[in-house]
């Protein structure tokens, strides 16, 4: 993760965890360090998150289990690091903007949902909550934040279909603020960020806090979903599906990662190439 301080009021953060920007311990450590820097930067107004990879913004959570001890450890708020990171980002007085190119699925989608605004490349962005097709459920805010943005029916379509959605559909559904032509995305987001950075911090902080009060899920609901997610990991049918995902190339450069949604309905077929 690389941080560029465009000005004291405007920072850019580049996710760079090749090859797929899997959300693992390295990413969470970087985000925890970033949040500490944000807390110590009273002049900061806005932060933009983008990706070094044109193909993967944030692929999904690390399903290997290697990051679990760290993400289950306590963050500064007392919640586990996963939930601590997302809740602190949402409640920060700093405005967070996700500038999305590439694929963003699962926990990656839940990260951008925790940001204040989301803008996506029309030609080069795919969003998904594939958990149900992988035998689990969204556990970091997907089932809580999506319905507030998209409405119940569309949230259920997104979550239960476990499919990939293009940027224009995501915009129509309310998942992202706007989809923009790829060659206009950088300029639009930079102009917006610099505009916000030109304003005083106190009205930004107060307005965001008031909007948060009427638009965010309760912490109890977020924690309930997190606990339910961890419970699904022990289900035998889930373990079967996760094994099949790794057999097909999960967390490697593979057709599975490129076309995750297309693989899920036939995940347990004998021939991994028959999709």
Residue frames as qw, qx, qy, qz and C-alpha x, y, z in Angstrom:
[[0.000, 0.889, 0.457, 0.000, 0.00, 0.00, 0.00],
 [0.445, 0.107, 0.032, 0.888, 1.41, 3.36, -1.06],
 [0.079, -0.848, -0.438, 0.288, 0.27, 6.73, 0.29],
 [0.383, 0.326, 0.184, 0.845, 0.71, 9.92, -1.73],
 [0.125, -0.694, -0.423, 0.569, 0.05, 13.16, 0.12],
 [0.358, 0.624, 0.404, 0.564, -1.19, 15.42, -2.66],
 [0.060, -0.628, 0.148, -0.762, -1.62, 18.13, -0.02],
 [0.056, -0.129, 0.764, -0.629, -2.13, 18.20, 3.75],
 [0.576, 0.140, 0.318, -0.740, -5.90, 18.00, 3.03],
 [0.851, 0.369, -0.087, -0.363, -5.91, 15.35, 0.24],
 [0.329, -0.447, 0.823, 0.118, -4.22, 11.93, 0.21],
 [0.801, 0.286, -0.352, -0.391, -4.29, 9.11, -2.32],
 [0.576, -0.364, 0.723, -0.116, -3.83, 5.46, -1.31],
 [0.606, 0.418, -0.565, -0.371, -2.77, 2.82, -3.82],
 [0.880, -0.201, 0.395, -0.168, -3.53, -0.84, -3.11],
 [0.502, 0.628, -0.584, -0.108, -0.58, -2.87, -4.35],
 [0.594, -0.325, 0.706, -0.207, -0.68, -6.49, -3.18],
 [0.575, 0.402, -0.547, -0.457, 0.07, -8.49, -6.35],
 [0.124, 0.086, 0.642, 0.752, -1.00, -10.43, -8.17],
 [0.173, -0.537, -0.739, -0.369, -4.68, -10.03, -7.24],
 [0.172, -0.379, 0.245, -0.876, -4.89, -7.52, -4.39],
 [0.604, -0.394, -0.691, -0.038, -6.33, -10.21, -2.12],
 [0.336, -0.744, 0.155, -0.557, -7.46, -8.62, 1.16],
 [0.829, -0.112, -0.484, 0.258, -5.04, -10.34, 3.51],
 [0.597, -0.636, -0.226, 0.433, -3.03, -9.48, 6.61],
 [0.461, -0.009, 0.165, 0.872, -0.71, -7.23, 4.58],
 [0.050, -0.564, -0.407, -0.716, -3.65, -5.11, 3.40],
 [0.511, -0.764, -0.379, -0.102, -5.15, -4.86, 6.87],
 [0.627, -0.411, -0.115, 0.651, -1.82, -3.91, 8.42],
 [0.281, 0.203, 0.253, 0.903, -1.52, -1.14, 5.85],
 [0.260, -0.665, -0.436, -0.548, -5.06, 0.07, 6.56],
 [0.616, -0.676, -0.336, 0.227, -4.48, 0.04, 10.31],
 [0.516, -0.217, 0.023, 0.828, -1.32, 2.13, 9.86],
 [0.079, 0.412, 0.386, 0.822, -3.23, 4.46, 7.55],
 [0.407, -0.746, -0.465, -0.249, -6.07, 4.96, 10.05],
 [0.604, -0.559, -0.210, 0.528, -3.55, 5.87, 12.74],
 [0.354, 0.000, 0.207, 0.912, -2.00, 8.46, 10.40],
 [0.126, -0.587, -0.500, -0.625, -5.46, 9.81, 9.54],
 [0.517, -0.736, -0.428, 0.088, -6.30, 10.20, 13.22],
 [0.548, -0.509, -0.029, 0.664, -3.09, 12.19, 13.71],
 [0.290, 0.124, 0.397, 0.862, -3.68, 14.51, 10.70],
 [0.118, 0.619, 0.538, -0.559, -6.12, 17.30, 11.64],
 [0.184, 0.519, -0.257, -0.794, -5.73, 19.04, 8.25],
 [0.055, 0.006, 0.913, 0.405, -6.81, 15.98, 6.26],
 [0.539, 0.221, 0.146, -0.799, -10.22, 16.28, 4.57],
 [0.867, 0.343, 0.004, -0.361, -10.39, 13.55, 1.92],
 [0.339, -0.422, 0.815, 0.206, -8.68, 10.31, 0.94],
 [0.762, 0.408, -0.223, -0.450, -8.99, 8.43, -2.36],
 [0.638, -0.261, 0.723, 0.047, -8.42, 4.66, -2.58],
 [0.692, 0.570, -0.276, -0.348, -7.30, 3.22, -5.91],
 [0.925, -0.134, 0.343, 0.090, -5.46, 0.16, -7.21],
 [0.144, -0.618, 0.621, 0.461, -2.09, -0.46, -8.82],
 [0.304, 0.089, 0.907, 0.277, -3.71, -3.31, -10.76],
 [0.370, 0.126, -0.290, -0.873, -6.02, -2.52, -13.67],
 [0.522, -0.088, -0.780, -0.334, -7.62, -5.98, -13.32],
 [0.579, -0.463, -0.653, 0.157, -8.16, -6.32, -9.57],
 [0.178, -0.747, 0.117, -0.629, -9.13, -3.47, -7.28],
 [0.337, -0.375, 0.757, -0.416, -9.53, -5.80, -4.26],
 [0.384, 0.053, -0.852, -0.352, -10.19, -9.40, -5.30],
 [0.750, -0.471, -0.331, -0.325, -11.78, -10.75, -2.09],
 [0.562, -0.706, 0.385, -0.193, -10.72, -11.88, 1.38],
 [0.211, 0.474, -0.854, 0.037, -7.82, -14.24, 1.95],
 [0.882, -0.163, -0.063, -0.437, -9.57, -17.62, 2.16],
 [0.641, 0.320, -0.667, 0.204, -6.38, -19.57, 2.88],
 [0.737, -0.607, -0.295, 0.035, -6.77, -19.00, 6.64],
 [0.665, 0.108, -0.234, 0.701, -3.30, -17.46, 6.90],
 [0.040, 0.427, -0.079, 0.900, -4.65, -14.03, 7.85],
 [0.542, -0.582, -0.517, -0.317, -7.32, -15.19, 10.28],
 [0.611, -0.419, -0.433, 0.514, -5.35, -14.91, 13.52],
 [0.248, -0.023, -0.030, 0.968, -4.43, -11.32, 12.71],
 [0.258, -0.360, -0.363, -0.820, -7.89, -10.21, 11.58],
 [0.627, -0.542, -0.545, -0.125, -9.42, -11.83, 14.67],
 [0.485, -0.184, -0.408, 0.751, -7.06, -9.95, 16.99],
 [0.085, -0.848, -0.443, 0.277, -8.34, -6.77, 18.65],
 [0.373, 0.558, 0.130, 0.729, -7.95, -3.41, 16.98],
 [0.139, 0.166, -0.345, 0.913, -7.81, -0.06, 18.79],
 [0.511, -0.310, -0.113, -0.794, -11.60, 0.05, 19.19],
 [0.488, -0.198, 0.746, -0.408, -11.67, -3.37, 20.88],
 [0.867, 0.351, 0.136, -0.325, -13.40, -5.00, 17.89],
 [0.804, -0.046, 0.442, 0.395, -11.50, -7.50, 15.79],
 [0.258, -0.394, 0.353, 0.809, -9.18, -5.92, 13.23],
 [0.155, 0.338, 0.746, 0.552, -11.48, -6.65, 10.27],
 [0.114, -0.803, -0.574, -0.110, -14.51, -4.92, 11.76],
 [0.378, -0.697, -0.091, 0.602, -12.40, -2.28, 13.52],
 [0.320, -0.124, 0.445, 0.827, -10.88, -1.21, 10.19],
 [0.034, 0.467, 0.666, 0.580, -14.16, -0.84, 8.32],
 [0.268, -0.817, -0.506, 0.070, -16.12, 0.82, 11.12],
 [0.392, -0.619, -0.007, 0.680, -13.36, 3.30, 11.91],
 [0.254, 0.058, 0.507, 0.822, -13.06, 4.20, 8.22],
 [0.079, -0.641, -0.652, -0.397, -16.81, 4.83, 7.93],
 [0.368, -0.847, -0.363, 0.125, -16.95, 6.92, 11.10],
 [0.541, -0.169, 0.040, 0.823, -13.75, 8.86, 10.43],
 [0.127, 0.810, 0.188, -0.540, -14.21, 12.62, 9.95],
 [0.070, -0.438, 0.607, 0.659, -12.15, 12.21, 6.76],
 [0.763, 0.432, 0.064, -0.477, -14.17, 11.64, 3.57],
 [0.446, -0.262, 0.810, 0.276, -13.22, 8.35, 1.87],
 [0.657, 0.548, -0.121, -0.504, -13.65, 7.79, -1.87],
 [0.685, -0.084, 0.690, 0.218, -13.17, 4.47, -3.68],
 [0.428, 0.646, -0.349, -0.527, -12.01, 4.92, -7.29],
 [0.775, -0.054, 0.625, -0.080, -12.67, 1.49, -8.77],
 [0.555, 0.532, -0.533, -0.354, -10.91, -0.13, -11.70],
 [0.282, 0.244, -0.927, 0.044, -10.88, -3.90, -11.98],
 [0.625, -0.349, -0.665, -0.211, -12.68, -6.56, -10.00],
 [0.138, -0.324, 0.560, -0.750, -13.93, -5.91, -6.47],
 [0.700, -0.235, -0.581, -0.343, -15.70, -8.78, -4.79],
 [0.719, -0.350, -0.557, 0.226, -16.58, -10.12, -1.36],
 [0.502, -0.637, -0.229, 0.539, -14.62, -8.35, 1.35],
 [0.323, 0.021, 0.273, 0.906, -13.30, -6.01, -1.35],
 [0.169, -0.580, -0.513, -0.610, -16.87, -4.94, -2.08],
 [0.520, -0.726, -0.433, 0.118, -17.50, -4.60, 1.65],
 [0.483, -0.307, -0.043, 0.819, -14.47, -2.32, 1.89],
 [0.079, 0.221, 0.329, 0.915, -15.79, 0.03, -0.80],
 [0.373, -0.664, -0.568, -0.312, -19.23, -0.09, 0.86],
 [0.549, -0.611, -0.328, 0.467, -17.52, 1.19, 4.03],
 [0.311, -0.009, 0.143, 0.940, -16.15, 4.15, 2.05],
 [0.199, 0.525, 0.358, -0.746, -18.28, 7.28, 1.80],
 [0.583, 0.641, -0.071, -0.494, -18.43, 7.37, -2.01],
 [0.650, -0.066, 0.697, 0.294, -17.71, 4.96, -4.86],
 [0.485, 0.713, -0.176, -0.475, -16.93, 5.77, -8.50],
 [0.752, -0.063, 0.636, 0.161, -16.28, 3.03, -11.05],
 [0.020, 0.383, -0.628, -0.677, -14.78, 2.65, -14.51],
 [0.756, 0.316, 0.101, -0.564, -17.56, 1.90, -16.99],
 [0.729, 0.465, -0.472, -0.173, -15.31, -0.28, -19.14],
 [0.566, 0.293, -0.702, 0.317, -13.15, -1.86, -16.46],
 [0.265, -0.281, 0.639, -0.666, -14.99, -2.54, -13.20],
 [0.638, -0.234, -0.674, -0.291, -16.84, -5.61, -11.96],
 [0.299, -0.383, 0.548, -0.682, -18.43, -5.85, -8.52],
 [0.707, -0.148, -0.635, -0.273, -19.70, -8.92, -6.71],
 [0.493, -0.437, 0.573, -0.488, -20.70, -10.46, -3.40],
 [0.646, 0.217, -0.675, -0.282, -19.95, -14.11, -4.30],
 [0.218, -0.364, 0.785, -0.451, -20.07, -15.53, -0.78],
 [0.790, 0.056, 0.364, -0.491, -23.31, -17.53, -1.05],
 [0.839, 0.449, -0.265, -0.155, -21.98, -19.33, -4.13],
 [0.373, 0.500, -0.714, 0.318, -18.85, -20.17, -2.15],
 [0.640, -0.303, -0.702, 0.075, -20.91, -21.63, 0.71],
 [0.319, -0.267, -0.476, 0.775, -20.61, -18.70, 3.12],
 [0.030, 0.892, 0.446, 0.061, -22.32, -15.33, 3.65],
 [0.260, 0.680, -0.145, 0.670, -21.07, -11.75, 3.55],
 [0.670, -0.503, -0.455, 0.301, -19.60, -11.11, 6.99],
 [0.425, -0.234, -0.119, 0.866, -18.22, -7.57, 6.92],
 [0.136, 0.462, 0.178, -0.858, -21.20, -5.38, 6.17],
 [0.075, -0.015, -0.721, -0.689, -22.51, -6.63, 2.82],
 [0.210, -0.501, -0.827, -0.144, -25.85, -7.78, 4.22],
 [0.210, -0.689, -0.446, 0.532, -26.18, -4.58, 6.26],
 [0.087, -0.522, 0.150, 0.835, -24.85, -1.80, 4.02],
 [0.079, 0.080, 0.742, 0.661, -26.05, -2.97, 0.60],
 [0.018, -0.636, -0.766, -0.091, -29.81, -2.91, 1.36],
 [0.133, -0.760, -0.256, 0.582, -29.48, 0.67, 2.62],
 [0.069, -0.453, 0.422, 0.783, -28.02, 1.67, -0.76],
 [0.116, 0.049, -0.799, -0.589, -29.83, -0.55, -3.23],
 [0.717, -0.103, 0.009, -0.689, -33.07, -1.54, -1.51],
 [0.691, -0.234, 0.643, -0.233, -34.03, -5.01, -0.32],
 [0.888, 0.379, 0.228, -0.123, -34.81, -6.70, -3.63],
 [0.566, 0.744, -0.331, 0.127, -31.66, -5.61, -5.40],
 [0.236, -0.646, 0.683, -0.248, -29.51, -6.42, -2.36],
 [0.803, -0.062, 0.562, -0.189, -30.97, -9.94, -2.36],
 [0.809, 0.587, -0.007, -0.024, -30.32, -10.24, -6.10],
 [0.256, 0.790, -0.525, 0.185, -26.69, -9.22, -5.62],
 [0.359, -0.509, 0.725, -0.294, -26.05, -11.43, -2.60],
 [0.799, 0.034, 0.552, -0.236, -28.05, -14.54, -3.50],
 [0.796, 0.599, -0.055, -0.065, -27.06, -14.65, -7.18],
 [0.680, -0.514, 0.352, 0.387, -23.37, -14.37, -6.17],
 [0.691, 0.536, 0.315, 0.368, -22.78, -13.03, -9.67],
 [0.395, -0.187, 0.103, 0.893, -20.60, -10.28, -11.14],
 [0.198, 0.869, 0.434, -0.129, -22.21, -6.91, -11.91],
 [0.507, 0.390, 0.150, 0.753, -20.88, -4.33, -14.34],
 [0.215, -0.160, -0.273, 0.924, -20.38, -0.71, -13.36],
 [0.279, -0.207, -0.306, -0.886, -23.45, 0.65, -15.16],
 [0.615, -0.426, -0.625, -0.222, -25.72, -1.85, -13.38],
 [0.513, -0.303, -0.523, 0.610, -24.02, -1.09, -10.07],
 [0.025, 0.022, -0.049, 0.998, -24.74, 2.60, -10.65],
 [0.465, -0.321, -0.459, -0.685, -28.42, 1.98, -11.46],
 [0.675, -0.396, -0.622, 0.038, -28.74, -0.13, -8.33],
 [0.338, -0.888, 0.083, -0.301, -27.08, 2.46, -6.09],
 [0.913, -0.231, -0.052, 0.333, -24.07, 0.27, -5.30],
 [0.514, -0.069, 0.075, 0.852, -21.76, 2.98, -6.70],
 [0.080, 0.657, 0.195, -0.723, -22.36, 6.71, -6.97],
 [0.544, 0.715, -0.143, -0.415, -21.52, 6.84, -10.68],
 [0.792, 0.042, 0.450, 0.410, -19.99, 4.79, -13.45],
 [0.146, 0.875, -0.173, -0.428, -17.80, 6.91, -15.66],
 [0.803, 0.559, -0.179, 0.103, -15.90, 6.35, -18.91],
 [0.854, -0.267, -0.077, 0.439, -12.47, 5.06, -17.94],
 [0.509, 0.309, 0.030, 0.803, -10.69, 8.02, -19.48],
 [0.187, -0.695, -0.078, -0.690, -12.79, 10.42, -17.38],
 [0.752, -0.516, -0.407, 0.048, -12.60, 8.58, -14.04],
 [0.623, -0.140, -0.258, 0.725, -9.28, 9.97, -12.79],
 [0.103, 0.307, 0.060, 0.944, -10.11, 13.57, -13.64],
 [0.496, -0.588, -0.364, -0.525, -13.58, 13.42, -12.13],
 [0.760, -0.499, -0.368, 0.193, -12.46, 11.91, -8.82],
 [0.541, -0.031, -0.164, 0.824, -9.43, 14.19, -8.54],
 [0.067, -0.447, -0.159, -0.878, -11.57, 17.29, -9.16],
 [0.634, -0.605, -0.358, -0.323, -14.11, 16.18, -6.56],
 [0.764, -0.346, -0.328, 0.435, -11.39, 15.37, -4.01],
 [0.378, 0.114, -0.082, 0.915, -9.66, 18.71, -4.49],
 [0.289, -0.567, -0.260, -0.726, -13.00, 20.50, -4.17],
 [0.736, -0.583, -0.339, -0.055, -13.68, 18.78, -0.84],
 [0.710, -0.156, -0.230, 0.647, -10.12, 19.46, 0.29],
 [0.177, 0.401, 0.038, 0.898, -10.67, 23.17, -0.24],
 [0.490, -0.664, -0.276, -0.492, -13.48, 23.31, 2.35],
 [0.242, -0.569, 0.570, -0.541, -13.14, 23.69, 6.11],
 [0.304, 0.064, -0.946, 0.087, -12.89, 20.42, 8.02],
 [0.196, 0.096, 0.699, -0.681, -15.44, 21.17, 10.74],
 [0.644, 0.266, 0.072, -0.714, -18.53, 21.43, 8.49],
 [0.591, 0.279, -0.711, -0.261, -17.42, 18.35, 6.55],
 [0.179, 0.085, -0.908, 0.368, -17.00, 16.39, 9.77],
 [0.355, 0.161, 0.533, -0.751, -20.33, 17.58, 11.20],
 [0.666, 0.296, -0.211, -0.651, -22.30, 16.91, 8.01],
 [0.524, 0.220, -0.817, -0.102, -20.82, 13.43, 7.64],
 [0.002, -0.021, 0.850, -0.527, -21.59, 12.63, 11.28],
 [0.514, 0.222, 0.317, -0.766, -25.24, 13.67, 10.87],
 [0.689, 0.305, -0.459, -0.470, -25.63, 11.62, 7.67],
 [0.303, 0.211, -0.915, 0.162, -24.03, 8.65, 9.43],
 [0.288, 0.003, 0.682, -0.673, -26.67, 8.80, 12.16],
 [0.685, 0.326, 0.252, -0.600, -29.49, 8.11, 9.70],
 [0.715, 0.531, -0.337, -0.306, -27.76, 5.89, 7.15],
 [0.241, 0.467, -0.842, 0.122, -25.49, 3.36, 8.85],
 [0.788, -0.268, -0.537, -0.139, -26.30, -0.11, 10.22],
 [0.568, -0.753, 0.236, -0.234, -25.91, -0.55, 13.95],
 [0.069, 0.591, -0.796, 0.109, -22.74, -2.08, 15.31],
 [0.622, -0.097, 0.702, -0.333, -24.76, -4.94, 16.80],
 [0.836, 0.463, 0.159, -0.249, -26.02, -5.92, 13.35],
 [0.454, 0.723, -0.520, -0.008, -22.53, -5.79, 11.87],
 [0.184, -0.465, 0.830, -0.247, -21.15, -7.97, 14.64],
 [0.773, 0.108, 0.513, -0.356, -24.03, -10.45, 14.26],
 [0.788, 0.587, -0.113, -0.150, -23.20, -10.88, 10.57],
 [0.197, 0.683, -0.692, 0.126, -19.50, -11.26, 11.34],
 [0.461, -0.272, 0.786, -0.310, -20.23, -14.04, 13.86],
 [0.837, 0.328, 0.312, -0.306, -22.59, -15.75, 11.40],
 [0.588, 0.694, -0.407, -0.087, -19.89, -15.67, 8.71],
 [0.009, -0.539, 0.820, -0.194, -17.35, -17.34, 10.97],
 [0.682, -0.024, 0.625, -0.379, -19.95, -19.96, 11.83],
 [0.823, 0.494, -0.015, -0.280, -20.37, -20.87, 8.16],
 [0.278, 0.681, -0.677, -0.034, -16.68, -21.73, 7.85],
 [0.334, -0.262, 0.874, -0.238, -17.30, -24.88, 9.91],
 [0.806, 0.292, 0.234, -0.458, -20.11, -26.17, 7.68],
 [0.644, -0.117, 0.687, 0.317, -19.02, -29.28, 5.73],
 [0.568, 0.670, 0.442, 0.184, -20.67, -28.04, 2.53],
 [0.055, 0.984, -0.146, -0.091, -18.73, -24.80, 2.84],
 [0.472, -0.575, 0.610, 0.273, -15.44, -26.64, 3.25],
 [0.681, 0.269, 0.632, 0.254, -16.27, -28.66, 0.14],
 [0.404, 0.875, 0.240, 0.116, -16.89, -25.52, -1.87],
 [0.160, -0.917, 0.331, 0.155, -13.78, -23.71, -0.61],
 [0.626, -0.271, 0.664, 0.307, -11.69, -26.77, -1.55],
 [0.610, 0.537, 0.532, 0.239, -13.23, -26.69, -5.01],
 [0.161, 0.986, 0.013, -0.049, -12.46, -22.98, -5.36],
 [0.326, -0.735, 0.537, 0.256, -8.78, -23.53, -4.63],
 [0.678, 0.074, 0.682, 0.263, -8.76, -26.48, -7.04],
 [0.487, 0.752, 0.399, 0.195, -10.02, -24.14, -9.74],
 [0.538, 0.347, -0.002, 0.768, -7.34, -21.52, -9.01],
 [0.283, -0.922, -0.230, -0.134, -8.59, -19.20, -6.28],
 [0.398, -0.866, 0.193, 0.234, -6.01, -16.60, -5.19],
 [0.548, -0.177, 0.548, 0.607, -3.96, -17.32, -8.31],
 [0.293, 0.441, -0.324, -0.784, -4.01, -15.71, -11.74],
 [0.216, 0.145, 0.961, 0.098, -6.74, -17.88, -13.22],
 [0.224, -0.336, -0.592, -0.698, -10.00, -17.97, -15.14],
 [0.392, -0.582, -0.692, 0.172, -11.77, -18.48, -11.82],
 [0.270, -0.515, -0.248, 0.775, -10.58, -15.13, -10.49],
 [0.000, 0.049, -0.384, -0.922, -11.36, -13.43, -13.80],
 [0.501, -0.208, -0.480, -0.689, -14.88, -14.89, -14.08],
 [0.086, -0.102, 0.832, -0.539, -15.73, -15.78, -10.50],
 [0.582, 0.171, 0.320, -0.728, -19.48, -15.50, -10.91],
 [0.706, 0.329, -0.444, -0.442, -19.53, -17.76, -13.97],
 [0.373, 0.260, -0.880, 0.139, -17.81, -20.60, -12.10],
 [0.295, -0.192, 0.655, -0.669, -20.00, -20.71, -9.01],
 [0.805, 0.056, 0.073, -0.586, -23.11, -22.51, -10.34],
 [0.931, 0.222, -0.286, -0.041, -20.94, -25.45, -11.53],
 [0.128, -0.771, 0.571, -0.250, -18.34, -25.25, -8.79],
 [0.633, -0.311, 0.682, -0.193, -18.77, -28.88, -7.70],
 [0.868, 0.452, -0.091, -0.182, -18.73, -30.35, -11.23],
 [0.900, -0.203, 0.230, 0.310, -15.95, -32.82, -11.86],
 [0.642, 0.340, 0.215, 0.652, -14.31, -30.87, -14.68],
 [0.240, -0.667, -0.179, 0.683, -13.01, -27.47, -13.52],
 [0.141, -0.209, 0.447, 0.858, -12.57, -26.40, -17.15],
 [0.003, 0.445, 0.811, 0.379, -16.18, -27.12, -18.09],
 [0.014, -0.614, -0.416, 0.671, -17.60, -23.62, -17.59]]
